[in-house]
Amino acid sequence: MAFIALKVLVSSGLLYAVISKAGIHKVSATISRIDPRSFALASMIYILSIFVSSLRWQLLLPKGFRLRKLFSLYLIGSFFNNILPGIVGGDAIKAYYLYRDTGKSSLSIASVFTDRYIGFAALMLLGLAAYPFGLNYFSGSYIEWVLPLIVLIFVTGSFVVFGLRIGNRFRLVSQFYDYLSFYKNQRITVLKTFFISLILQITNICAVYIICLGLKVDIPLLSLFIFIPIISTLATIPISISGLGVREASFVLLLGFLGVSPMHATAISFAWFLSVAVGSLPGLVEYLRYKRVA
């Protein structure tokens, strides 16, 4: 309970600082003028990305799991991540319902973790690929070291988890590593899931760009391939409620290097979040359906 209270404090504090600087009335007025076609397209892209993510998850599970069911669980997970943040994580919900249907805890946890891990690895690769070409946007500032540092921490963490096999003596963790070892030898499957992840991350970054176009904010698309990996990573750190506050502050800081005002940067962040939230609403329908079946 104290940890949740801390997350609320962090989110509310950062949001207050950002909104005070940007002006809540100016931000809301800017968002209200967004091209509805851009907003609708961004929401549709998010729903499509959930469906494609379900395809990726299916590849990481034994044969026999229906795509319709996995899509339903992904929708529920997105709903908890974006609409009911900070209470129960969407990944935990997906793992729980998969465990409820299979009775295999290690399979449920490991498949959800691997799905998330491969997606994040693809995002880091895209950021690194764009980094040399977009360095001029923030060259000479401390920001130029943020993405390489994030990648270094990611690689180091991967070595600790997969190389040193920390906690292997515990039964559940041991089963988790058995699952990962199996897929380590399934190179074609891993390559397929990684390719899908690249497409997903490119599409999601383009959704942010579409939001920018809808708000009539001129931002180079290349810059988003560097900034979105940083923003997504910082928002994932469990110190806030679903990244609220952290995400907005990151947008203001990073887009400031492009000459974007705090008002427009905050509007982009909120509009992106709202488009994702709207795209997550079908998860409520699926969650209520699961509750009736339970």
VOGU-3710 file (C-alpha; in Angstrom, 3 decimals, decimal comma):
1> mafialkvlv> 0,000/0,000/0,000  2,840/2,363/0,813  4,446/1,595/-2,560  1,234/2,465/-4,405  1,006/5,685/-2,401  4,581/6,516/-3,451  3,708/5,900/-7,106  0,674/8,168/-6,806  2,888/10,834/-5,244  5,466/10,586/-8,041
11> ssgllyavis> 2,847/10,706/-10,806  0,880/13,561/-9,272  4,043/15,544/-8,497  5,445/15,238/-12,010  2,074/15,920/-13,608  1,669/19,035/-11,481  5,136/20,263/-12,484  4,527/19,614/-16,183  1,015/21,059/-16,266  2,098/24,121/-14,284
21> kagihkvsat> 4,737/24,805/-16,894  2,582/23,997/-19,917  -0,754/25,408/-18,712  -3,662/23,009/-18,297  -6,112/25,169/-20,234  -3,707/25,601/-23,137  -2,967/21,850/-23,205  -6,655/20,888/-23,128  -7,471/23,447/-25,822  -4,667/22,063/-28,023
31> isridprsfa> -5,853/18,477/-27,579  -9,445/19,475/-28,364  -8,293/20,758/-31,746  -6,657/17,478/-32,785  -7,750/16,106/-36,146  -10,235/13,359/-35,158  -9,039/11,222/-38,056  -5,515/11,187/-36,629  -6,790/10,304/-33,167  -9,033/7,525/-34,500
41> lasmiyilsi> -6,216/6,142/-36,646  -3,824/6,077/-33,678  -6,420/4,178/-31,604  -7,019/1,711/-34,435  -3,278/1,178/-34,768  -3,140/0,329/-31,065  -5,920/-2,260/-31,379  -4,182/-3,723/-34,429  -0,912/-3,861/-32,477  -2,671/-5,868/-29,737
51> fvsslrwqll> -3,879/-8,369/-32,337  -0,406/-8,704/-33,873  1,083/-9,030/-30,378  -1,298/-11,928/-29,820  0,143/-13,601/-32,923  3,619/-13,177/-31,440  2,486/-14,622/-28,114  0,948/-17,606/-29,889  4,345/-18,388/-31,434  5,847/-18,500/-27,937
61> lpkgfrlrkl> 3,318/-21,028/-26,661  2,854/-24,743/-27,438  0,497/-25,533/-30,288  -3,175/-25,628/-29,419  -3,683/-22,107/-28,066  -6,363/-20,345/-30,089  -5,549/-16,881/-31,365  -9,008/-15,636/-30,379  -8,359/-16,510/-26,738  -4,894/-14,945/-26,677
71> fslyligsff> -6,244/-11,783/-28,316  -8,896/-11,629/-25,612  -6,287/-11,960/-22,848  -4,122/-9,303/-24,476  -7,076/-6,929/-24,599  -7,723/-7,518/-20,897  -4,051/-6,910/-20,109  -4,049/-3,648/-22,068  -7,183/-2,516/-20,228  -5,561/-3,047/-16,827
81> nnilpgivgg> -2,329/-1,408/-17,972  -3,965/1,727/-19,334  -7,388/2,165/-17,730  -6,821/0,713/-14,262  -3,109/1,402/-13,794  -1,083/0,660/-10,707  -3,509/-1,823/-9,110  -2,817/-5,046/-11,003  -0,404/-5,102/-13,917  -1,738/-6,178/-17,293
91> daikayylyr> 1,019/-8,764/-17,706  0,076/-10,304/-14,367  -3,557/-10,503/-15,468  -2,608/-12,220/-18,737  -0,388/-14,700/-16,904  -3,105/-15,390/-14,315  -5,842/-16,179/-16,829  -3,481/-18,305/-18,902  -2,507/-20,193/-15,740  -6,169/-20,611/-14,807
101> dtgksslsia> -6,810/-22,298/-18,144  -3,641/-24,405/-18,308  -2,606/-24,981/-14,686  1,008/-24,339/-15,752  2,409/-21,381/-13,836  5,916/-21,503/-15,309  4,574/-21,607/-18,878  2,245/-18,685/-18,198  4,859/-16,468/-16,559  7,689/-17,357/-18,928
111> svftdryigf> 5,659/-16,837/-22,113  4,414/-13,428/-20,939  7,937/-12,413/-19,889  9,495/-13,575/-23,174  6,804/-11,808/-25,185  7,533/-8,566/-23,329  11,320/-9,084/-23,477  11,468/-9,604/-27,247  9,306/-6,544/-27,812  11,610/-4,427/-25,672
121> aalmllglaa> 14,715/-5,822/-27,403  13,246/-4,798/-30,774  12,562/-1,294/-29,452  16,167/-0,965/-28,253  17,482/-2,116/-31,642  15,378/0,476/-33,465  16,635/3,183/-31,133  20,258/2,177/-31,671  19,793/2,011/-35,453  18,385/5,548/-35,546
131> ypfglnyfsg> 20,782/6,950/-32,940  23,783/7,804/-35,199  21,521/9,560/-37,711  19,672/11,631/-35,119  22,504/12,500/-32,767  22,520/16,072/-34,043  19,179/16,682/-32,286  20,778/16,584/-28,841  24,542/16,396/-29,437  26,594/17,851/-26,607
141> syiewvlpli> 23,886/17,412/-23,972  23,658/14,736/-21,286  20,713/13,243/-23,211  23,062/11,763/-25,794  24,184/9,208/-23,207  20,722/8,149/-22,037  19,859/5,677/-24,804  23,302/3,965/-24,813  23,061/3,684/-21,008  19,588/2,114/-21,243
151> vlifvtgsfv> 20,849/-0,397/-23,810  23,875/-1,197/-21,633  21,641/-1,835/-18,602  19,359/-3,988/-20,769  22,257/-6,095/-22,067  23,754/-6,441/-18,575  20,388/-7,441/-17,127  19,922/-9,990/-19,909  23,301/-11,533/-19,085  22,391/-11,772/-15,403
161> vfglrignrf> 19,009/-13,378/-16,127  19,984/-15,692/-18,964  23,724/-16,170/-18,463  24,052/-16,482/-14,699  20,576/-18,055/-14,291  19,942/-16,348/-10,961  17,543/-18,298/-8,727  17,846/-21,526/-10,710  17,725/-23,608/-7,524  14,080/-22,660/-6,927
171> rlvsqfydyl> 11,574/-24,974/-8,638  9,400/-22,316/-10,269  12,417/-20,351/-11,480  14,046/-23,570/-12,710  10,935/-24,363/-14,782  11,060/-20,823/-16,114  14,622/-21,390/-17,345  13,624/-24,729/-18,858  11,023/-22,897/-20,934  13,577/-20,282/-22,036
181> sfyknqritv> 16,156/-22,962/-22,861  13,640/-24,709/-25,092  12,957/-21,576/-27,135  16,638/-20,674/-27,247  17,005/-23,592/-29,649  13,940/-22,588/-31,688  15,778/-19,990/-33,728  13,193/-19,693/-36,488  10,459/-19,036/-33,933  12,582/-16,465/-32,117
191> lktffislil> 13,421/-14,718/-35,394  9,739/-14,632/-36,354  8,748/-13,117/-33,016  11,559/-10,579/-33,229  10,557/-9,562/-36,749  6,951/-9,142/-35,616  8,220/-7,033/-32,705  10,150/-4,750/-35,051  7,018/-4,186/-37,131  4,999/-3,527/-33,980
201> qitnicavyi> 7,443/-0,982/-32,587  7,748/0,838/-35,913  3,954/0,983/-36,144  3,591/2,311/-32,595  6,193/5,015/-33,201  4,342/5,981/-36,370  1,158/6,244/-34,263  2,870/8,912/-32,140  3,914/10,680/-35,337  0,289/10,578/-36,528
211> iclglkvdip> -0,753/12,202/-33,243  1,830/14,931/-33,863  0,433/15,513/-37,348  -3,090/15,647/-35,920  -1,966/18,347/-33,490  -0,117/20,157/-36,306  3,229/19,871/-34,506  6,160/19,492/-36,889  8,519/16,814/-35,540  11,037/14,762/-37,571
221> llslfifipi> 9,946/11,110/-37,614  13,576/10,021/-37,136  13,739/11,788/-33,774  10,833/9,702/-32,468  12,760/6,505/-33,235  15,308/7,720/-30,674  13,018/9,433/-28,178  10,205/6,849/-27,931  12,550/4,039/-26,751  13,806/6,385/-24,013
231> istlatipis> 10,308/7,546/-23,054  8,876/4,024/-23,078  11,719/2,731/-20,895  11,395/5,515/-18,332  7,591/5,117/-18,245  8,001/1,379/-17,612  10,051/1,908/-14,437  7,590/1,095/-11,601  7,840/4,432/-9,807  4,597/5,934/-11,124
241> isglgvreas> 1,019/5,037/-12,025  1,219/3,537/-15,508  4,009/5,982/-16,407  1,798/9,036/-15,857  3,896/12,059/-15,109  7,117/10,334/-16,095  5,939/10,041/-19,693  4,772/13,661/-19,877  7,957/15,005/-18,274  10,037/12,926/-20,699
251> fvlllgflgv> 8,135/14,287/-23,692  8,617/17,858/-22,495  12,333/17,331/-21,875  13,182/15,448/-25,072  10,965/17,320/-27,521  12,357/20,529/-26,071  15,583/19,745/-27,959  13,537/20,043/-31,164  12,126/23,409/-30,151  8,700/22,014/-29,218
261> spmhataisf> 7,014/24,021/-26,460  6,054/22,347/-23,150  2,393/22,942/-24,048  2,617/21,026/-27,334  4,857/18,305/-25,899  2,396/17,713/-23,051  -0,509/17,693/-25,501  1,244/15,056/-27,624  1,848/12,888/-24,579  -1,741/13,163/-23,304
271> awflsvavgs> -3,242/12,644/-26,763  -1,127/9,533/-27,280  -2,171/8,199/-23,884  -5,840/8,915/-24,614  -5,642/7,168/-28,006  -4,164/4,102/-26,297  -6,787/4,272/-23,533  -9,586/4,346/-26,122  -7,977/1,409/-27,917  -7,896/-0,460/-24,598
281> lpglveylry> -11,650/-0,177/-23,944  -12,531/-3,468/-25,695  -10,528/-5,104/-22,909  -13,292/-4,122/-20,475  -15,816/-6,133/-22,492  -13,502/-9,145/-22,501  -12,801/-8,809/-18,787  -16,510/-8,738/-17,928  -17,029/-11,777/-20,117  -14,294/-13,654/-18,249
291> krva> -15,799/-12,606/-14,924  -19,163/-14,078/-15,917  -17,532/-17,352/-16,933  -15,522/-17,601/-13,683
//
